[in-house]
Amino acid sequence: MFVLLNIDQIMATVAANQTKAGIGDIIGIITPFLSYLSEGVLLDLTVANGVAQVKAGKDLLLPMLSLLTNETVSGLLTKLIPESMQPMLPAIQAQLPGILETTSDVSSTLILVKQQ
């Protein structure tokens, strides 16, 4: 299954954040993901017995997780993290590149169960 991204929403988000980051930074951040705009995002979908599972694999998740090592992205995300947890961020950000470099597999599954 391929999920197509909403280019209008992406461009609106970029425009809204232009004052927070330079346009060059933003272009550099989204460039690796441009193929998703034309080809969609590959997700595994299974439906059985009233349960739908949507799984994202390492081909999608590793590049997305690598965004967390980008200063612009981490700066924007820091504002979303509770202040009490922010002191931990520098240690996590320092370790993340090494963790991602040695990660051989990662996946995330969303399980949707129909209510009875």
N, CA, C and O of each residue as an XYZ file, in Angstrom:
464
protein
N       0.845     -1.168      0.000
C       0.000      0.000      0.000
C       0.892      1.233      0.000
O       1.889      1.281      0.721
N       0.544      2.212     -0.791
C       1.259      3.472     -0.822
C       0.331      4.575     -0.322
O      -0.835      4.640     -0.710
N       0.853      5.433      0.533
C       0.111      6.584      1.030
C       0.701      7.812      0.353
O       1.908      8.042      0.438
N      -0.124      8.599     -0.312
C       0.355      9.804     -0.977
C       0.304     10.976     -0.010
O      -0.659     11.140      0.738
N       1.346     11.779     -0.037
C       1.453     12.916      0.866
C       0.733     14.129      0.294
O       0.611     14.272     -0.922
N       0.262     14.993      1.169
C      -0.450     16.196      0.780
C       0.556     17.332      0.575
O       1.002     17.946      1.545
N       0.914     17.614     -0.673
C       1.934     18.621     -0.968
C       1.506     20.002     -0.501
O       2.348     20.794     -0.078
N       0.203     20.312     -0.570
C      -0.263     21.622     -0.111
C       0.002     21.803      1.381
O       0.426     22.874      1.814
N      -0.246     20.764      2.158
C      -0.004     20.841      3.599
C       1.491     20.951      3.896
O       1.897     21.700      4.785
N       2.294     20.216      3.165
C       3.748     20.277      3.362
C       4.263     21.676      3.062
O       5.053     22.226      3.828
N       3.822     22.250      1.957
C       4.290     23.589      1.580
C       3.789     24.636      2.579
O       4.503     25.595      2.871
N       2.573     24.466      3.105
C       2.054     25.395      4.106
C       2.889     25.318      5.378
O       3.161     26.337      6.012
N       3.293     24.115      5.746
C       4.140     23.940      6.927
C       5.498     24.582      6.705
O       6.029     25.243      7.597
N       6.058     24.392      5.529
C       7.347     25.016      5.205
C       7.223     26.527      5.279
O       8.072     27.197      5.866
N       6.167     27.062      4.683
C       5.974     28.517      4.691
C       5.811     29.041      6.114
O       6.344     30.099      6.448
N       5.082     28.313      6.950
C       4.852     28.746      8.325
C       6.130     28.729      9.150
O       6.253     29.473     10.123
N       7.078     27.885      8.767
C       8.309     27.750      9.539
C       9.493     28.492      8.926
O      10.611     28.372      9.426
N       9.275     29.249      7.865
C      10.383     29.949      7.220
C      11.057     30.946      8.141
O      12.256     31.194      8.011
N      10.317     31.515      9.059
C      10.932     32.466      9.976
C      11.748     31.755     11.041
O      12.626     32.364     11.652
N      11.477     30.477     11.274
C      12.190     29.716     12.286
C      13.462     29.085     11.738
O      14.407     28.844     12.489
N      13.494     28.823     10.462
C      14.658     28.196      9.842
C      14.823     28.771      8.447
O      13.847     29.177      7.815
N      16.045     28.803      7.974
C      16.298     29.284      6.630
C      15.721     28.340      5.597
O      15.628     27.136      5.837
N      15.334     28.870      4.453
C      14.742     28.032      3.404
C      15.732     26.970      2.933
O      15.329     25.868      2.559
N      17.025     27.297      2.950
C      18.033     26.301      2.580
C      18.032     25.124      3.530
O      18.185     23.977      3.109
N      17.861     25.406      4.819
C      17.780     24.333      5.809
C      16.585     23.438      5.541
O      16.684     22.212      5.587
N      15.463     24.065      5.263
C      14.226     23.308      5.042
C      14.338     22.462      3.779
O      13.928     21.301      3.771
N      14.885     23.032      2.721
C      15.047     22.265      1.474
C      15.974     21.085      1.712
O      15.727     19.983      1.222
N      17.041     21.321      2.466
C      17.955     20.226      2.779
C      17.287     19.122      3.578
O      17.601     17.944      3.405
N      16.380     19.498      4.438
C      15.685     18.526      5.270
C      14.720     17.682      4.451
O      14.663     16.464      4.626
N      13.959     18.314      3.556
C      12.913     17.566      2.839
C      13.405     16.879      1.563
O      12.719     16.001      1.040
N      14.569     17.259      1.056
C      15.055     16.679     -0.199
C      15.065     15.150     -0.200
O      14.621     14.553     -1.181
N      15.553     14.491      0.857
C      15.547     13.018      0.818
C      14.146     12.401      0.731
O      14.005     11.219      0.418
N      13.127     13.194      1.003
C      11.770     12.666      1.047
C      10.928     13.092     -0.156
O       9.731     12.806     -0.196
N      11.521     13.759     -1.121
C      10.759     14.251     -2.273
C      10.126     13.127     -3.090
O       9.052     13.312     -3.660
N      10.773     11.975     -3.153
C      10.193     10.871     -3.930
C       8.854     10.426     -3.332
O       8.010      9.889     -4.049
N       8.651     10.642     -2.031
C       7.376     10.278     -1.417
C       6.230     11.098     -2.000
O       5.084     10.649     -2.004
N       6.533     12.297     -2.492
C       5.484     13.145     -3.057
C       4.942     12.575     -4.358
O       3.749     12.688     -4.639
N       5.808     11.969     -5.146
C       5.360     11.438     -6.433
C       5.053      9.942     -6.382
O       4.168      9.459     -7.088
N       5.787      9.213     -5.543
C       5.637      7.764     -5.509
C       4.793      7.269     -4.347
O       4.313      6.135     -4.369
N       4.605      8.107     -3.329
C       3.889      7.690     -2.128
C       4.841      7.086     -1.108
O       6.035      6.934     -1.363
N       4.299      6.752      0.033
C       5.061      6.169      1.129
C       4.668      4.705      1.240
O       3.490      4.383      1.392
N       5.654      3.819      1.164
C       5.375      2.386      1.207
C       5.079      1.942      2.638
O       5.906      2.091      3.537
N       3.882      1.397      2.824
C       3.457      0.854      4.106
C       2.873     -0.532      3.860
O       2.257     -0.779      2.823
N       3.071     -1.432      4.819
C       2.444     -2.749      4.740
C       1.091     -2.669      5.434
O       0.990     -2.168      6.553
N       0.064     -3.158      4.773
C      -1.283     -3.124      5.331
C      -1.859     -4.527      5.336
O      -1.835     -5.224      4.321
N      -2.383     -4.939      6.494
C      -3.104     -6.203      6.578
C      -4.416     -5.951      7.305
O      -4.481     -5.165      8.250
N      -5.450     -6.628      6.850
C      -6.762     -6.527      7.479
C      -7.280     -7.944      7.649
O      -7.377     -8.712      6.692
N      -7.613     -8.275      8.905
C      -8.159     -9.604      9.183
C      -8.945     -9.558     10.480
O      -8.503     -8.956     11.458
N     -10.102    -10.189     10.489
C     -10.912    -10.325     11.705
C     -11.211     -8.990     12.376
O     -11.151     -8.891     13.602
N     -11.526     -7.979     11.605
C     -11.873     -6.676     12.163
C     -10.688     -5.876     12.676
O     -10.879     -4.858     13.341
N      -9.466     -6.314     12.382
C      -8.265     -5.619     12.837
C      -7.435     -5.231     11.615
O      -7.124     -6.068     10.767
N      -7.084     -3.956     11.541
C      -6.207     -3.474     10.477
C      -4.853     -3.138     11.098
O      -4.773     -2.517     12.158
N      -3.801     -3.560     10.418
C      -2.449     -3.245     10.868
C      -1.717     -2.515      9.750
O      -1.679     -2.965      8.605
N      -1.137     -1.378     10.116
C      -0.358     -0.580      9.174
C       1.065     -0.548      9.711
O       1.305     -0.072     10.821
N       2.007     -1.055      8.924
C       3.385     -1.172      9.385
C       4.321     -0.348      8.508
O       4.277     -0.421      7.280
N       5.165      0.434      9.164
C       6.230      1.171      8.485
C       7.537      0.477      8.802
O       7.825      0.189      9.964
N       8.334      0.205      7.772
C       9.590     -0.513      7.950
C      10.795      0.405      7.985
O      10.669      1.630      7.990
N      11.970     -0.214      8.008
C      13.212      0.544      8.175
C      13.493      1.480      7.008
O      14.121      2.521      7.205
N      13.049      1.145      5.796
C      13.309      2.022      4.651
C      12.656      3.389      4.821
O      13.139      4.383      4.280
N      11.575      3.437      5.559
C      10.907      4.703      5.850
C      11.392      5.288      7.174
O      11.674      6.483      7.263
N      11.485      4.458      8.184
C      11.749      4.955      9.536
C      13.185      5.437      9.762
O      13.388      6.453     10.426
N      14.177      4.735      9.228
C      15.556      5.187      9.467
C      15.816      6.589      8.912
O      16.400      7.415      9.614
N      15.403      6.882      7.679
C      15.593      8.267      7.206
C      14.810      9.281      8.035
O      15.287     10.391      8.271
N      13.611      8.902      8.478
C      12.825      9.832      9.286
C      13.475     10.055     10.650
O      13.520     11.181     11.144
N      13.973      8.986     11.252
C      14.638      9.124     12.547
C      15.917      9.949     12.438
O      16.304     10.639     13.381
N      16.570      9.870     11.272
C      17.793     10.658     11.093
C      17.502     12.154     11.100
O      18.398     12.960     11.351
N      16.253     12.531     10.827
C      15.878     13.950     10.913
C      16.088     14.494     12.326
O      16.342     15.685     12.507
N      15.982     13.630     13.311
C      16.131     14.065     14.699
C      17.558     14.540     14.997
O      17.790     15.219     15.998
N      18.506     14.184     14.133
C      19.884     14.629     14.332
C      20.126     15.999     13.689
O      21.181     16.600     13.892
N      19.169     16.485     12.927
C      19.281     17.789     12.276
C      18.988     18.891     13.288
O      17.972     18.838     13.981
N      19.865     19.886     13.381
C      19.706     20.957     14.375
C      18.397     21.721     14.215
O      17.747     22.053     15.206
N      18.008     22.000     12.977
C      16.775     22.748     12.736
C      15.567     21.962     13.231
O      14.705     22.499     13.927
N      15.517     20.687     12.864
C      14.386     19.849     13.265
C      14.373     19.661     14.778
O      13.326     19.786     15.413
N      15.529     19.362     15.353
C      15.553     19.145     16.803
C      15.184     20.425     17.554
O      14.572     20.368     18.620
N      15.557     21.574     16.997
C      15.169     22.840     17.621
C      13.670     23.050     17.612
O      13.098     23.534     18.589
N      13.029     22.685     16.506
C      11.574     22.813     16.419
C      10.870     21.820     17.347
O       9.857     22.144     17.967
N      11.417     20.613     17.432
C      10.789     19.590     18.265
C      11.002     19.831     19.751
O      10.169     19.443     20.570
N      12.103     20.465     20.098
C      12.394     20.723     21.510
C      11.266     21.499     22.162
O      10.950     21.278     23.331
N      10.665     22.396     21.423
C       9.569     23.208     21.962
C       8.335     22.366     22.294
O       7.493     22.786     23.088
N       8.230     21.199     21.698
C       7.076     20.333     21.919
C       7.267     19.394     23.111
O       6.315     18.757     23.561
N       8.481     19.310     23.615
C       8.806     18.402     24.707
C       8.649     19.140     26.033
O       9.104     20.276     26.164
N       8.014     18.508     27.011
C       7.856     19.172     28.308
C       9.201     19.653     28.867
O      10.215     18.964     28.748
N       9.194     20.831     29.472
C      10.421     21.432     29.992
C      11.156     20.515     30.957
O      12.386     20.508     30.992
N      10.415     19.745     31.735
C      11.058     18.858     32.705
C      11.904     17.777     32.041
O      12.812     17.229     32.667
N      11.610     17.462     30.765
C      12.343     16.425     30.046
C      13.446     16.994     29.156
O      14.310     16.245     28.701
N      13.435     18.295     28.902
C      14.392     18.904     27.984
C      15.854     18.766     28.404
O      16.713     18.699     27.525
N      16.190     18.720     29.706
C      17.605     18.546     30.061
C      18.216     17.229     29.558
O      19.436     17.131     29.429
N      17.393     16.230     29.278
C      17.885     14.946     28.773
C      18.220     14.981     27.285
O      18.952     14.123     26.791
N      17.693     15.962     26.577
C      17.824     15.984     25.119
C      19.263     16.015     24.616
O      19.578     15.260     23.697
N      20.152     16.839     25.157
C      21.523     16.846     24.616
C      22.193     15.472     24.646
O      22.876     15.101     23.691
N      22.008     14.717     25.722
C      22.613     13.383     25.807
C      22.010     12.441     24.765
O      22.720     11.656     24.136
N      20.698     12.529     24.595
C      20.035     11.686     23.600
C      20.496     12.059     22.196
O      20.812     11.183     21.391
N      20.535     13.353     21.902
C      20.938     13.806     20.574
C      22.389     13.459     20.271
O      22.734     13.212     19.115
N      23.236     13.438     21.279
C      24.635     13.084     21.071
C      24.792     11.605     20.722
O      25.676     11.239     19.946
N      23.946     10.764     21.287
C      24.036      9.324     21.054
C      23.286      8.856     19.815
O      23.603      7.804     19.259
N      22.309      9.616     19.384
C      21.424      9.180     18.301
C      22.138      8.847     16.989
O      21.820      7.816     16.395
N      23.089      9.661     16.497
C      23.742      9.290     15.234
C      24.401      7.912     15.292
O      24.282      7.134     14.345
N      25.084      7.603     16.377
C      25.717      6.288     16.512
C      24.713      5.161     16.579
O      24.932      4.084     16.025
N      23.611      5.414     17.261
C      22.558      4.400     17.353
C      21.970      4.127     15.977
O      21.802      2.972     15.586
N      21.658      5.191     15.240
C      21.067      5.023     13.906
C      22.041      4.352     12.946
O      21.633      3.568     12.088
N      23.323      4.658     13.088
C      24.341      4.096     12.204
C      24.448      2.580     12.369
O      24.743      1.870     11.407
N      24.212      2.090     13.565
C      24.347      0.654     13.824
C      23.012     -0.081     13.881
O      22.979     -1.276     14.172
N      21.921      0.613     13.609
C      20.599     -0.019     13.619
C      20.390     -0.769     12.309
O      20.472     -0.183     11.230
N      20.120     -2.067     12.412
C      19.925     -2.866     11.197
C      18.454     -3.071     10.866
O      18.109     -3.365      9.722
N      17.589     -2.917     11.858
C      16.166     -3.101     11.586
C      15.354     -2.284     12.582
O      15.691     -2.197     13.763
N      14.297     -1.700     12.090
C      13.356     -0.953     12.922
C      12.015     -0.965     12.200
O      11.956     -0.891     10.973
N      10.943     -1.060     12.974
C       9.619     -1.008     12.370
C       8.642     -0.468     13.411
O       8.909     -0.472     14.612
N       7.526     -0.014     12.915
C       6.471      0.500     13.782
C       5.141      0.042     13.191
O       4.903      0.163     11.989
N       4.291     -0.478     14.048
C       2.999     -0.978     13.591
C       1.871     -0.278     14.327
O       1.872     -0.184     15.554
N       0.923      0.204     13.570
C      -0.290      0.801     14.105
C      -1.389     -0.241     13.968
O      -1.688     -0.697     12.864
N      -1.987     -0.615     15.090
C      -3.042     -1.629     15.089
C      -4.382     -0.931     15.345
O      -4.574     -0.282     16.374
N      -5.290     -1.076     14.402
C      -6.613     -0.468     14.493
C      -7.652     -1.568     14.674
O      -7.801     -2.445     13.822
N      -8.371     -1.509     15.801
C      -9.355     -2.534     16.124
C     -10.738     -1.893     16.091
O     -10.981     -0.874     16.737
N     -11.626     -2.499     15.337
C     -12.992     -1.990     15.229
C     -13.728     -2.205     16.544
O     -13.706     -3.298     17.110
N     -14.378     -1.151     17.019
C     -15.139     -1.267     18.262
C     -16.379     -2.114     18.021
O     -16.979     -2.076     16.946
N     -16.743     -2.862     19.021
C     -17.908     -3.739     18.935
C     -19.165     -2.982     19.258
O     -20.254     -3.556     19.238
